[in-house]
Amino acid sequence: MVRRVVNLRSRRLETVLGAPLDELTALHIKAMVSNGVTEAFDLDLKKETYGGSDQDKRELAKDVAALANTAGGVIIIGVDEDDQGRASATPGTTISDREKTRLQQIIAAGVVPMPVFDIISVDDENLAEGLGYLLIAVPRSPTAPHAVTKNPDLRYPKRNGTVTRYLSEPEVATAYRERQLGAGLQDDRLVEIERDAIALLDLGRHPWVLISLVPDLPGEIVVSAPNLAAFRTSVLEQPVAVVDIGMHFFRVSVGQRCFLADNTSTYSPQAHSALLALHADGSGIYALGLHDITRHPSASFGAEDEAPAAHLISDEWLALAVLSGLHRLGTNARDRAATGGTALLKAQLVAGTTGGPVKIGSYRNHGFTDALPNSRAVNLPIRPARLSVALDDLADAGPALVSAAAILSHEIGQAFGVTELSQLTRDGRVQPQYWSHDAHFQQLRSWAEVHGIMVGSTAVPD
């Protein structure tokens, strides 16, 4: 079965309906009746599809715009409701491609600016041929407010519980101001979570690579004992990267509106070599220490030791850190806190307190460490690498995730005079000849094959 890709992610709706929207079946929809599911701010039930009159078209545009302007949600066509708004019958509706196209065209013509939405058909073999259910899934929109035409002015609908109202002029002005401030607020949020994370790092050992993510649309997950227990189960004693590099999360705790994990098994208040911080709004930080590959990974030098001429960091360690951080942060933002959409990403190197220049090198010279050709020594900090990416592209590991990791890691490498770090490519491939640890790479190859990622120039089998 081909998996449907849906932009709307909602933990509440998944609980109410019994499955994510991209996995919904006729059995889930029929169960709405026996479960007494009621309409809500994010769920609208329609017995019949929208008609072709101007009034029906305006009604469809208004319903979609209202969801986009509020918290997002889904319109399910083919489900009747009783006088208390509870699902009462599932007569179904026409689910042909022609009908889906007609609805898409009405929304595109009737909502300004056009929001992101998906129209999903769900077959029901127990209904007559050509009947089933249509779902119009609308995520909360970062480009809100969305308007519809009403006699003949532009009006801005918004869900208020199970009904729709139009925004007043002051509310419209506030919504436009929030749209304009959105990008600036994301930048401010990045700075805030990075500052908090850096305070938790042991900077006396080595520099760090820090991956930050802030979703366009913040979500909400409660920092509570049950959610902490779920977080602990998901990360404790798990590898810090997508492959096992011999480093695991050993300690779990909470910060202010966030869950924390690091690889420190002692009483030290700071993370030694790995840190994960997942915030209640879907933002997150992933940090991995970049030890000097000319020294033992656990070695550190203090004031009594002579620092090397340049701290040599591994190119493949850097690429793996960016790849692992993006996947973990993207999964959290989409599935646990935020509601889909896109996210602002940032990758940067954080200097250790021991200071000194840094170069990029590898182990690939028959096990000997050496700087990459044209790599120059640089004093940190360098300019961070930034990118905006769809959360689905990060959470659903695949070529798009590898591409995003490649773009960010290449940009970091360019600050050292290296055009590209060769482990990952912009077109979403993993290149085996640039990984020196065979055991690590074999794990990475297996991971790539599971997720449909090309290894080298050969496509992985279906």
C-alpha positions as CSV (number, residue, x, y, z in Angstrom):
1,M,0.0,0.0,0.0
2,V,1.3,3.4,-0.9
3,R,1.7,5.6,2.1
4,R,-0.3,8.9,1.9
5,V,1.8,11.9,2.8
6,V,-0.3,14.4,4.9
7,N,1.0,17.8,6.1
8,L,-1.3,17.9,9.1
9,R,0.0,16.1,12.2
10,S,-2.2,16.2,15.3
11,R,-1.7,14.0,18.4
12,R,-5.3,14.9,19.5
13,L,-6.9,13.9,16.2
14,E,-4.8,10.7,16.1
15,T,-6.1,9.8,19.5
16,V,-9.7,10.6,18.7
17,L,-9.7,8.9,15.3
18,G,-7.5,5.9,16.3
19,A,-4.7,6.4,13.8
20,P,-2.7,9.1,12.0
21,L,-4.5,10.6,9.0
22,D,-2.2,8.9,6.6
23,E,-3.1,5.5,8.0
24,L,-6.8,6.1,8.4
25,T,-9.2,3.3,7.1
26,A,-12.9,2.9,6.8
27,L,-12.9,0.9,10.0
28,H,-11.5,3.9,11.9
29,I,-14.2,6.2,10.4
30,K,-17.0,3.8,11.2
31,A,-15.7,3.5,14.7
32,M,-16.4,7.2,15.2
33,V,-20.1,6.4,15.5
34,S,-19.7,3.7,18.1
35,N,-17.2,5.8,20.0
36,G,-19.5,8.8,20.0
37,V,-16.9,11.1,18.5
38,T,-18.1,14.7,18.4
39,E,-17.2,17.7,16.3
40,A,-14.6,20.0,17.8
41,F,-12.4,23.0,17.0
42,D,-10.3,20.8,14.8
43,L,-12.9,18.3,13.5
44,D,-15.8,19.1,11.1
45,L,-18.2,16.4,9.9
46,K,-20.2,16.7,6.7
47,K,-22.8,14.2,5.5
48,E,-22.5,15.3,1.9
49,T,-19.9,16.9,-0.3
50,Y,-19.9,20.6,-1.0
51,G,-22.2,21.5,-3.9
52,G,-21.5,23.6,-7.0
53,S,-23.4,26.7,-6.1
54,D,-21.6,29.9,-5.2
55,Q,-22.9,29.6,-1.7
56,D,-21.5,26.0,-1.4
57,K,-18.2,27.1,-2.8
58,R,-17.9,30.0,-0.3
59,E,-18.8,27.5,2.5
60,L,-15.9,25.2,1.5
61,A,-13.5,28.1,1.3
62,K,-14.6,29.5,4.7
63,D,-14.3,26.1,6.4
64,V,-10.7,25.5,5.1
65,A,-9.6,29.1,5.8
66,A,-11.1,28.9,9.4
67,L,-9.0,25.8,10.2
68,A,-5.9,27.3,8.7
69,N,-6.4,30.5,10.7
70,T,-7.0,28.6,14.0
71,A,-5.2,25.4,15.0
72,G,-5.6,23.3,11.9
73,G,-7.9,20.3,11.6
74,V,-9.7,18.0,9.3
75,I,-13.1,18.0,7.5
76,I,-14.5,14.5,7.0
77,I,-17.1,14.2,4.2
78,G,-19.4,11.2,4.2
79,V,-20.1,11.1,8.0
80,D,-23.5,12.4,9.3
81,E,-23.9,13.9,12.8
82,D,-26.8,14.1,15.3
83,D,-28.2,17.3,16.9
84,Q,-25.4,17.2,19.5
85,G,-22.6,17.1,16.9
86,R,-21.8,13.4,17.4
87,A,-21.0,11.1,14.5
88,S,-24.2,9.2,13.9
89,A,-23.9,7.4,10.5
90,T,-21.4,6.8,7.7
91,P,-23.3,7.0,4.4
92,G,-20.1,7.9,2.4
93,T,-19.6,10.2,-0.5
94,T,-18.1,10.2,-4.0
95,I,-14.3,9.8,-3.8
96,S,-13.4,10.0,-7.5
97,D,-10.3,11.9,-8.6
98,R,-12.6,14.2,-10.5
99,E,-14.4,15.2,-7.2
100,K,-11.0,15.7,-5.4
101,T,-9.8,17.9,-8.2
102,R,-13.1,20.0,-8.1
103,L,-12.7,20.6,-4.4
104,Q,-9.0,21.5,-4.8
105,Q,-9.9,24.1,-7.5
106,I,-12.6,25.6,-5.3
107,I,-10.2,26.0,-2.4
108,A,-7.4,27.4,-4.6
109,A,-9.8,30.0,-6.1
110,G,-11.6,30.9,-2.9
111,V,-8.9,31.3,-0.2
112,V,-6.3,34.1,-0.2
113,P,-3.5,33.3,0.2
114,M,-4.0,29.6,-0.5
115,P,-3.1,27.5,2.5
116,V,-1.4,24.1,2.6
117,F,-4.0,21.3,2.6
118,D,-4.4,17.7,1.5
119,I,-7.5,15.9,0.2
120,I,-7.4,12.2,1.1
121,S,-9.8,9.5,-0.1
122,V,-10.6,6.5,2.1
123,D,-12.2,3.5,0.4
124,D,-15.0,1.5,2.0
125,E,-15.7,-1.8,0.3
126,N,-19.0,-2.1,2.1
127,L,-20.4,0.9,0.3
128,A,-21.5,1.1,-3.3
129,E,-18.7,1.4,-5.9
130,G,-17.2,4.8,-6.0
131,L,-18.2,5.7,-2.5
132,G,-16.1,6.2,0.5
133,Y,-14.9,9.2,2.6
134,L,-13.0,12.4,1.8
135,L,-10.8,14.1,4.3
136,I,-9.7,17.7,3.8
137,A,-6.7,18.0,6.2
138,V,-5.6,21.6,6.9
139,P,-2.5,22.3,9.1
140,R,-2.4,25.5,11.1
141,S,-0.9,28.0,8.7
142,P,2.3,30.1,9.2
143,T,1.0,32.5,6.4
144,A,-2.3,33.2,8.3
145,P,-4.6,35.1,8.2
146,H,-6.4,33.6,5.2
147,A,-9.3,35.5,3.7
148,V,-12.4,34.5,1.8
149,T,-14.7,36.8,-0.3
150,K,-18.0,37.8,1.3
151,N,-20.3,40.4,-0.2
152,P,-17.8,41.5,-1.8
153,D,-15.3,42.2,0.9
154,L,-12.5,40.0,2.2
155,R,-13.4,38.3,5.5
156,Y,-11.2,36.3,7.8
157,P,-12.9,33.2,9.3
158,K,-11.7,31.5,12.5
159,R,-13.0,28.4,14.4
160,N,-14.5,29.1,17.7
161,G,-15.2,25.7,19.2
162,T,-17.4,24.0,16.6
163,V,-18.6,27.2,15.0
164,T,-16.9,29.7,12.7
165,R,-16.8,33.4,13.2
166,Y,-15.1,36.2,11.4
167,L,-12.2,38.2,12.8
168,S,-12.8,41.8,13.8
169,E,-10.6,44.5,12.2
170,P,-8.3,44.7,15.3
171,E,-7.9,40.9,15.2
172,V,-7.0,41.0,11.5
173,A,-4.4,43.7,12.1
174,T,-2.9,41.6,15.0
175,A,-2.8,38.5,12.7
176,Y,-0.9,40.3,10.0
177,R,1.5,41.7,12.6
178,E,2.1,38.2,13.9
179,R,2.8,36.9,10.4
180,Q,5.4,39.6,9.8
181,L,7.0,38.9,13.2
182,G,7.1,35.2,12.7
183,A,10.6,34.9,11.2
184,G,12.0,37.2,13.8
185,L,10.4,35.2,16.5
186,Q,12.0,32.0,15.2
187,D,15.4,33.6,15.2
188,D,14.9,34.8,18.8
189,R,13.8,31.3,19.8
190,L,16.9,29.8,18.2
191,V,19.1,32.1,20.2
192,E,17.2,31.3,23.4
193,I,17.4,27.5,23.2
194,E,21.0,27.6,22.0
195,R,22.0,29.8,25.0
196,D,20.4,27.4,27.4
197,A,22.0,24.3,25.8
198,I,25.5,25.7,25.7
199,A,25.3,26.3,29.4
200,L,24.8,22.5,29.8
201,L,27.9,21.5,27.7
202,D,31.3,20.6,29.1
203,L,33.4,23.0,27.0
204,G,36.7,22.1,28.7
205,R,37.1,18.9,26.7
206,H,36.5,19.8,23.0
207,P,34.5,21.9,20.6
208,W,30.9,20.8,19.8
209,V,28.6,20.7,16.8
210,L,25.2,22.1,17.7
211,I,22.1,21.4,15.7
212,S,19.1,23.6,16.5
213,L,15.5,23.4,15.2
214,V,12.5,25.7,15.7
215,P,9.2,24.8,13.9
216,D,7.3,27.5,12.0
217,L,4.3,26.7,14.1
218,P,5.0,25.8,17.7
219,G,3.3,22.8,19.2
220,E,2.7,21.9,22.8
221,I,3.6,18.9,24.9
222,V,3.2,19.0,28.7
223,V,6.4,18.4,30.8
224,S,4.8,15.9,33.1
225,A,5.8,12.7,34.9
226,P,4.1,10.4,32.3
227,N,5.7,12.3,29.4
228,L,9.1,12.2,31.1
229,A,8.7,8.4,31.5
230,A,7.9,8.1,27.8
231,F,10.9,10.3,26.9
232,R,13.1,8.1,29.2
233,T,11.9,5.0,27.5
234,S,12.6,6.4,24.0
235,V,16.2,7.5,24.7
236,L,17.7,5.8,27.7
237,E,20.7,3.6,26.8
238,Q,20.0,4.3,23.1
239,P,22.8,5.3,20.7
240,V,23.1,9.0,20.4
241,A,23.4,8.7,16.5
242,V,21.6,6.9,13.8
243,V,24.4,4.3,14.1
244,D,26.0,3.0,17.3
245,I,29.2,4.9,17.7
246,G,29.8,3.6,21.1
247,M,28.1,6.5,22.8
248,H,24.6,6.2,24.5
249,F,22.3,8.4,26.5
250,F,22.7,7.5,30.1
251,R,21.0,10.4,32.0
252,V,17.5,11.8,31.6
253,S,16.1,14.9,33.3
254,V,14.0,18.0,32.8
255,G,14.7,21.7,32.3
256,Q,12.3,24.6,32.1
257,R,9.6,23.3,29.7
258,C,12.0,20.8,28.1
259,F,13.3,17.2,28.4
260,L,17.0,16.6,28.6
261,A,19.3,13.6,27.9
262,D,23.0,13.3,27.8
263,N,25.7,10.6,27.9
264,T,27.1,11.5,31.3
265,S,26.9,8.7,33.8
266,T,28.5,10.6,36.7
267,Y,27.3,13.4,38.9
268,S,28.8,16.0,36.6
269,P,26.3,18.8,36.0
270,Q,27.3,19.1,32.4
271,A,27.2,16.8,29.3
272,H,30.5,15.2,28.4
273,S,30.0,14.4,24.7
274,A,26.3,14.4,23.8
275,L,23.2,16.4,24.6
276,L,19.6,16.3,23.6
277,A,17.1,19.0,24.6
278,L,13.5,18.7,23.4
279,H,11.3,21.7,24.3
280,A,7.6,21.7,24.9
281,D,6.9,23.8,21.8
282,G,8.7,21.4,19.4
283,S,12.0,23.2,19.3
284,G,15.1,21.2,20.1
285,I,18.9,21.0,20.3
286,Y,21.2,18.1,19.5
287,A,24.9,18.5,20.4
288,L,27.8,16.2,19.8
289,G,31.4,16.7,21.0
290,L,34.1,16.8,18.4
291,H,37.1,15.2,20.0
292,D,40.6,15.7,18.5
293,I,41.1,12.6,16.3
294,T,44.9,12.8,16.8
295,R,44.2,11.9,20.5
296,H,42.1,9.2,22.2
297,P,38.4,10.2,22.1
298,S,38.2,10.3,25.9
299,A,41.3,12.5,26.3
300,S,41.2,16.1,27.3
301,F,43.9,18.6,28.1
302,G,44.0,21.2,30.7
303,A,46.2,24.2,31.6
304,E,49.0,21.9,32.5
305,D,49.1,20.2,29.1
306,E,50.3,21.7,25.9
307,A,47.4,22.1,23.4
308,P,48.0,20.7,19.9
309,A,48.8,23.2,17.1
310,A,45.3,22.6,15.7
311,H,42.4,20.6,17.0
312,L,41.6,18.1,14.2
313,I,37.9,17.1,14.0
314,S,36.6,14.2,11.9
315,D,34.6,15.0,8.7
316,E,32.5,11.9,9.0
317,W,31.8,12.5,12.7
318,L,30.6,16.0,11.7
319,A,28.4,14.7,8.9
320,L,27.0,11.9,11.1
321,A,26.2,14.4,13.9
322,V,24.3,16.7,11.5
323,L,22.3,13.7,10.0
324,S,21.5,12.3,13.4
325,G,20.5,15.6,15.0
326,L,18.2,16.6,12.1
327,H,16.4,13.2,12.2
328,R,15.9,13.2,16.0
329,L,14.8,16.8,16.2
330,G,12.6,16.6,13.2
331,T,10.8,13.5,14.5
332,N,10.2,15.1,17.9
333,A,8.9,18.3,16.4
334,R,6.5,16.6,14.0
335,D,5.2,13.7,16.1
336,R,5.4,14.8,19.7
337,A,4.9,18.6,19.9
338,A,4.4,20.5,16.7
339,T,1.8,20.0,13.9
340,G,3.8,19.5,10.7
341,G,4.8,22.3,8.3
342,T,8.4,23.5,8.1
343,A,11.2,24.3,10.5
344,L,14.2,26.6,10.7
345,L,17.4,24.7,11.1
346,K,20.8,25.9,12.3
347,A,24.1,24.0,12.5
348,Q,27.2,25.6,14.2
349,L,30.4,24.8,15.9
350,V,30.8,25.8,19.5
351,A,34.4,26.5,20.7
352,G,35.8,24.7,23.7
353,T,37.3,26.8,26.5
354,T,40.7,25.4,25.7
355,G,40.6,27.5,22.6
356,G,43.0,27.2,19.7
357,P,42.4,26.7,16.0
358,V,40.4,23.9,14.5
359,K,40.9,21.9,11.2
360,I,38.8,19.2,9.5
361,G,40.5,15.8,9.0
362,S,39.9,12.1,8.5
363,Y,41.1,8.6,9.4
364,R,41.1,7.4,5.8
365,N,44.8,7.4,5.3
366,H,45.3,3.7,6.2
367,G,44.1,4.5,9.7
368,F,46.3,7.6,10.1
369,T,44.7,10.9,10.8
370,D,45.4,13.8,8.5
371,A,43.8,17.1,7.6
372,L,41.6,17.2,4.5
373,P,43.2,18.7,1.4
374,N,42.9,22.5,1.3
375,S,41.6,22.5,4.9
376,R,42.8,25.5,6.8
377,A,42.9,26.1,10.5
378,V,40.1,28.3,11.8
379,N,39.4,29.9,15.1
380,L,35.8,29.4,16.3
381,P,33.2,30.6,16.1
382,I,32.3,30.5,12.4
383,R,29.2,31.7,10.7
384,P,26.4,29.1,11.4
385,A,24.7,27.2,8.5
386,R,21.0,27.7,8.2
387,L,18.2,26.0,6.2
388,S,14.4,25.8,6.2
389,V,13.0,22.2,5.6
390,A,9.7,20.4,5.8
391,L,9.4,18.5,9.1
392,D,8.2,15.4,7.2
393,D,11.5,15.4,5.2
394,L,13.4,15.2,8.5
395,A,11.1,12.8,10.4
396,D,10.6,10.4,7.5
397,A,14.2,9.4,7.0
398,G,15.0,9.4,3.4
399,P,16.9,11.2,0.6
400,A,15.5,14.6,1.7
401,L,16.9,14.1,5.2
402,V,20.3,13.2,3.8
403,S,20.2,16.2,1.4
404,A,19.5,18.6,4.2
405,A,22.3,17.2,6.3
406,A,24.6,17.4,3.3
407,I,23.8,21.1,2.7
408,L,24.4,22.1,6.3
409,S,27.6,20.0,6.8
410,H,29.0,21.3,3.4
411,E,28.4,24.9,4.5
412,I,30.3,24.3,7.7
413,G,33.2,22.7,5.8
414,Q,33.4,25.6,3.5
415,A,34.4,27.8,6.4
416,F,37.5,25.6,6.6
417,G,38.3,25.8,2.9
418,V,36.7,22.5,2.1
419,T,34.2,22.7,-0.8
420,E,32.1,19.6,0.3
421,L,32.3,17.0,3.0
422,S,32.0,13.9,0.9
423,Q,30.1,11.5,3.1
424,L,26.7,12.9,2.1
425,T,25.5,14.4,-1.1
426,R,23.1,17.2,-2.0
427,D,21.0,14.8,-4.0
428,G,20.5,12.6,-0.9
429,R,23.0,9.8,-1.3
430,V,25.5,8.2,1.1
431,Q,29.0,7.7,-0.3
432,P,30.7,4.6,1.1
433,Q,34.3,5.4,0.1
434,Y,34.4,8.4,2.5
435,W,33.6,6.5,5.7
436,S,36.7,5.1,7.4
437,H,35.0,3.1,10.2
438,D,33.7,-0.1,8.4
439,A,31.6,-1.2,11.4
440,H,29.9,2.2,11.6
441,F,29.4,2.3,7.8
442,Q,27.8,-1.2,7.6
443,Q,25.2,0.0,10.2
444,L,24.7,3.2,8.1
445,R,24.3,1.1,5.0
446,S,21.6,-1.0,6.6
447,W,19.9,2.1,7.9
448,A,20.0,3.7,4.5
449,E,18.6,0.6,2.8
450,V,15.6,0.5,5.2
451,H,14.8,4.1,4.4
452,G,15.2,4.0,0.6
453,I,18.4,6.0,0.6
454,M,21.0,5.4,-2.2
455,V,24.4,4.2,-1.2
456,G,27.0,5.2,-3.7
457,S,25.7,5.5,-7.2
458,T,23.5,2.4,-7.0
459,A,19.8,2.6,-5.9
460,V,18.9,0.5,-2.9
461,P,16.5,-2.4,-3.7
462,D,12.8,-1.8,-3.2
